[in-house]
Amino acid sequence: MLLSEYQWSLNPRGMHNSFVYRGPSLERCQRLQLGWYKMVAAGGEFLGDCQTLLANNITPVIRIYRDSPGVMQVDSTFVNLWRQYAGAGVKWFEFYNEPNLINEWPSGNLVFNPGNVAQIIGPVMETWLTFAETIIGLGAYPAFPALAEAGGYDQGTIPWLDAMLIYLRDRHRDRFINIINNGLWLATHPYTLNHFYQEVSGQPYLPRDMRQQNGTEGGWHFEYPYDPICQATDPGRTVFGGTALTPYGDPNGITAVGIAFHYRLSQWFDSGVVPVMGTEGGVFPYPFEAPQQPDKRYPPYDKDSMGEATVAMFNWIADESPPWFFGIALWKENDYYDNNATALVRMEQVPQRRRVVPPLSSLEPGAYNGYIGRGPGPIRGEPSFHVVILAPGLEPEWFFESGRAYWNTFRPIVTSVWDYIKYIPYDRSLAATVIAPPDMAESLREVIQKQYPNVLFDLILTDGDPTSIADILNARVWANRRFG
């Protein structure tokens, strides 16, 4: 299935209902310029509301609520309600909600962690498969369960995501791939914390004071954990962790869980892209009484800053996020209105830009599935491009004196400019043979390998002696080995 074939408003701005089975106000939805409206329902009470929303190009998302459900069963009540909502035009359905939180389970003696396959992971995935196939049979789209963005192991997002996908990989791979190709989407709960900022013009490591932020101006960063501040303070951090400070991953970014999910689809199922939609989330925790600064590496935000960040976040999703990210439903309507959130005023004032969705396929691995979604994608077989990058001070003429045979054999691009890598699209891959003296090797590794982890980093150390480089490169030619 193509990403562009999914039916929705193309507007990433959304809201979650008040969670006491209250339906939407069309007048509010239109004032806020919403494209999504997420409803938690007791039964079929929102059938008419869904038809009204759809008639006004607002996409409804439906989840039938059950208190502390644990392992739910797909019974006739669920199926009949899904059929009614699908008949009203609804395409987007959820089933499980944050199964990695203990309060979503009945009380009892249960070893609660993702290692409990027999009692938790297995039963949840088995019933989820039934849900997904039922929804597809109705001509609609089933959500992979939204996980709470949590750290640690017992309730950690990444350990749970991996456990669920490993279960499907090892027991139901073909069945899951069929779901991927027939309407699967991923529900996430992306709460930003204060993992966002607007840079001082042209200075990506320097955030503006919260009182100087403007949601209609550029320079916003929502790409956590890949933004400059995070990478400067904990180099190499990814959604899967990668550093001593994040042994169980770091899911607390707008697109983080979507990146992890797509990487696993590519790695374990040889699959491509599916939509990701935040069915609850946004700038959180609320700063209605005092500024919030849960992560001291980032600036705090107050009620006004929240408003600027909210409209900037939605336009960032439309313009800069990976093409599979479709939007967020803010949690939740009554909290915003009861607290007179500045975000509501700014959402009414600032026009929402529409998302352009390319025809990327669920069948094509490597289409925006990597850790970052920027720069070159994963290498499958031979890399699309091979470049020889010379450290500063080494000239191309020097290389061609020493490496003529290597160049004649393998025909790499030769340059001393490394940052052109960012212009290579994600549907292409890259191998970089870096020739550098020992004192510059680590800095080049830092700027290339850590920023673009899909690049094959092939390092050759040199002391400046052309003869030693010639020996290394000629040995590769004789062995018909392009890389070391």
C-alpha positions, 0 to 999 in steps of 0.5 A: 500500500502506498503512503499516499493512498491512505484517506485523511485530511492532509492536515496534521493538527488534531485534538483528543476529546474530553475523555468523558464520552463528549463529542466534538463541537464542529464550530470549535474544530473549524476555529482551531483548523483541525484535521484530526479528531480523536474520540474515545467512545463507550459505544456508538454515540459518536456515529453522527459526529463522525459523519459531520467531521468527515463532511468537513474534511476532519478525520475521526479516529475511534477507540472503544474504551474499556477500563483496565482491560489487560488482554482484551477479546475481540467479541461481537460487541467490538465487531458490531461497533467497528462495523457501524463506525466503518459504515459511517465512514471512519477509517482509523481505528485503535484497540489497545492503549498503552499496554506498557502501563500497569494501570491498563491491567486488572489488579493481580499477581502479574510479572509486569515487564516485556519479558513476560511473553506467556501472560502479556506480550503473546496474548496481546499480540494474538488478540491484536492480530484478530483486531487488525484483520477484522478492521482490514476486512471492514475496509479500514485501517488498524493501529499498532498499539500506542505505547506510553512514552516511558523509560526503564525496562519494565514499562519502557517504550522501546523494550515493549515495542521490540518485544511485541515486534519480535513476537510477530517476527518469530511467530506470525511474520507473514501474517503481520506483513500482510497487515503492513501492506493492507492499511496498518498504521502506528499510533503513538503518544508523543508528548514533547516534555521541553524537548523543543526550542527555537534557535537564535537565528543561524545558531542551532545550539543556542535556543531563544529565551521563551519570551522571544519565541514566535511560532510563525518564524523558522528555526524550530527544533522538534527532532529530539533526540537528534537535535543539536542540543541533545547530540552535543550533551549526549553524543550518539543518543538515538531512539534506541539509546546508544549511550550510557545515559539511555540504556533502554532507549529514549522515546521522548520526541515527536517522531522518535517512536515512529523512527524506531518502528520503521527501523524495525519494519525494515530490519525484521520484516523487510518492509517499508513505510506506514503512517504514524499518528499521535493519537494523544500528545503535544506540548506537555506537561501543562505550564498553566500554573508555572513554567515547565523544565523537566529536562534541564538541558533545554529551556523552560516554557510557559503558557505563552511559549506553549502556544507558540510551540504548538503552532510551530510543532504542527507546521514542523510536522507538515513541512519537516517531519518524515513523510510518514508522520501524519499529525497529533491529537492534543491531549485533551480538549477540556484541559485546553479550554478549562485552562484558557490555554494560549495555544487555542488562541494561536491555533485560531490565528495561525494558518495550518499548512497541509502535508504533502504525502509522497507515494512511498510504499509499504513494500519498499524497505529503506524508504525513510526507515532509518534512525533519522530520516535525513541524509542517506538511507540504509545500505542494501547490497552495494551502496548507491554512492561511494565517496573518498573524503579527504581531511582538511589539508589533503588535496585531491591532487595528493590523492590521485598521485597515490591512489590512481589505480584505486580510482581507476578501478572503483571510480569513487567521488573524491572531495574534501567537503564532507557536509554535502552528505546531508543532500543525499536523499534517504532513498539512496545509500552512501559509503564514505572512505575517509582519509585523515591523520590520527588527530582528525579521525575522531572529529570526522567520525563524530560529524559523519558517523554519528550524524549519519549512522546509515553511512558506511564509514571506511577510515584510512589513517595517514601520516601524510606519506603518499607511499603508505597511502598508495600501499593501502589503496593498491592492496585493495585493488589487488584484492578487488576489495573496495573497502577495508 
